[in-house]
Amino acid sequence: DVVMTQSPLSLPVTLGQPASISCRSSQSLVSSDGNTYLNWFQQRPGQSPRRLIYKVSNRDSGVPDRFSGSGSGTDFTLKISRVEAEDVGVYYCMQVTHWPPRTFGQGTKVEIK
Amino acid sequence: QVQLVESGGGVVQPGGSLRLSCAASGFTFSRHGMHWLRQAPGKGLEWVAFMQHDGSRINYVDSVKGRFTISRDNSKDTLYLQMNSLRGEDTAVYYCARDDHVAGEDFWGQGTLVTVSS
């Protein structure tokens, strides 16, 4: 199984400041079709997960452009350019290249300082 | 708009059974693969099972193989998860999610809580 490792697990951020979350996979997530199936989800308190980014860097519809994804191979990053209060929650990376099983990182809790 | 509504959760004793349902609306259910995922209290996300739009492909995480069965009724726009031989470690909020054909789970339901306890 592909192991996904996120860091940090807790991220206190000042409003208006940038935030960055790292996600590393135990093997390359480049698929035989040339795509890299690494997605990012946001889970606000008390809510179900919402996909923000798919295939490394593509924002889902309605996702603010302060969210961006980057990376390749085994190293990926989610960045929030300027954190807003509504961004509080837990962020998960997920790989769907090598499955079953589809696997998630442990989650990174973003909170306001 | 896409809506997924899970139901069927509750409290069940170890070794018991439960069937979850996921009612879909706002899209053509019969054209999409569907997933079940879960989240134990205070823990992270875990993928559980997948069924292709026409039932031609089914996959499970190892920990539920032989105990859980995913199924669907495209005439009713509904996804199911039959859970047998339940264990304490199956206690979780169970979510259904649509597969978008592009990169996986794009919309999730609100979840239904399953508690396995004596």
Contacts between the chains, C-beta under 8 A, distances in Angstrom:
chain1	res1	chain2	res2	distance
A	37	B	103	5.7
A	37	B	104	6.9
A	39	B	103	5.8
A	39	B	104	6.1
A	39	B	105	7.7
A	41	B	45	7.5
A	43	B	45	7.9
A	48	B	95	5.9
A	48	B	108	4.5
A	48	B	109	6.5
A	48	B	110	5.4
A	48	B	111	5.6
A	49	B	45	6.5
A	49	B	95	7.4
A	49	B	108	5.4
A	50	B	108	7.3
A	51	B	105	6.6
A	51	B	106	5.4
A	51	B	107	7.9
A	54	B	100	7.9
A	54	B	102	6.7
A	54	B	103	3.7
A	54	B	104	7.3
A	54	B	106	7.5
A	55	B	102	7.4
A	55	B	103	5.0
A	58	B	103	7.6
A	60	B	106	6.9
A	92	B	44	6.8
A	92	B	45	5.7
A	94	B	45	7.5
A	94	B	47	8.0
A	94	B	104	7.4
A	94	B	105	7.8
A	96	B	103	6.7
A	96	B	104	4.3
A	99	B	47	7.7
A	99	B	59	7.2
A	100	B	47	7.8
A	100	B	50	7.3
A	100	B	59	4.1
A	100	B	60	6.9
A	100	B	61	6.6
A	101	B	47	5.7
A	101	B	59	7.8
A	101	B	61	4.6
A	101	B	62	7.2
A	102	B	35	7.9
A	102	B	47	4.0
A	102	B	50	7.9
A	102	B	104	7.1
A	103	B	47	7.1
A	104	B	44	5.9
A	104	B	45	4.6
A	104	B	46	7.0
A	104	B	47	7.4
A	105	B	44	7.7
A	106	B	44	5.5
A	107	B	44	4.8
A	107	B	45	7.5
